[in-house]
Amino acid sequence: MSEIRFDGRVAIVTGAGAGIGRMYAMELAARGAKVVVNDLGGSRDGTGASSSAADSVVDEIKAAGGEAVANYDNVATMEGGANIVKTAIDAFGKVDILINNAGILRDRSFLKMTEQEWDLVIAVHLKGAFCVTQPAITAMKANGYGRVIFTSSTSGLYGNFGQCNYGAAKMGVAGIMNTLKLELAKYDIKINTIAPTAYSRMTEDIIDENMGKKLRPQFNSPMVLYLCSEENQATGQIFVMGAGWYGRTAVVSGPGVCIGDAQRDITVEEIRDNFDKISDLEGCKPHDSGTSIFSYMMPLLS
C-alpha cells in the first residue's frame, strides 16, 4: 500500500495549539508537510491570548524532524486571516492546504443567550472561516492547486441543546463550502467539510469520560489528511466521524409531490392532504448545487 505523503506541500492549521488541531498539524508534518501552526492561545470561551500553545506544537514538530512555524493571529479579523496566510508565504513560499479548525464555545440556551455570546461564536467559527479562507484560496488559485477543510459539527448538522450560536455557525461553514466548490472547481481546489467528534477541552463537560477514552482526537486525522491529499478528488462533501467510524452526511430532498400545473393556484388544503408525501424522505438524494432542486419540478416546468 503506497503511503500518502505531503512532501513539498505547505499547510495552515488554525486552532492547532491543542486537541484535534494539534493532531492534524503533527500528522501533516510527520508526512512531510511544512506547517503553519496558528493558535491565539486563548481559553475555550475565547478569552485571553498566549503564544505558548502554538510554540509548544512547533517545538514538538521540530523535535520530530519536521518543519513548522507558529502564528498567533485571531482568525476572526481580515487582518488576522491575511497575516496567517502571509506567515505561510513568508516562511515557505506558498499555501497548499488550509484546515479551518479554530473555535470557541459560549454555550447558553436560546432564551438566555446574550448578543455578545452570539457574536463571539459566529465571529470565530463563521467569519473566521471567511477571513482565513479568502486570502488562502487567492494564493491557491494562483498556483492552480489547493485543499481546504471547513469544520462543521453535529451540533449544527443535527442540533444540540444550548448551542444555537455554535450550531448556526457550523451550518454556515457548510454553506460557504457549497458555493466555493462551484467557484473553484476548475482550479483543482477541493473544498470539503468535516464534523469531527473527539474528547477534548471543547467537549470534556458534555461527553462522559469513559466514552471519551474511545473518542480520541487521533481518530479524526486519517479522514482529514486524506481529504487534504493530492489523491483526493472529492469536493463539496460533508463527512462525520468519531471513534473510528466515518460516514458521509448530506442535505437531501425526498421525491416530494407535484401539485397543480404550474399555472393554477394551490390551496392550503392540498398541502394538508399531501403532507405525508411531501415529508417522505424515502428515495432521497443529495444536491450538487441549489439549481439541482429543479430536477424535482421538471414535470411542472417541462
Helices and strands as residue ranges (DSSP letters): E 10-13, H 19-30, E 34-38, H 52-63, E 67-71, H 78-92, E 97-100, G 110-112, H 115-122, I 123-127, H 128-143, E 146-151, H 154-157, H 164-183, G 185-187, E 189-195, H 209-212, G 217-220, H 221-227, E 238-242, E 245-249, E 252-253, H 268-273, H 275-279, E 285-286, G 290-293, H 294-301
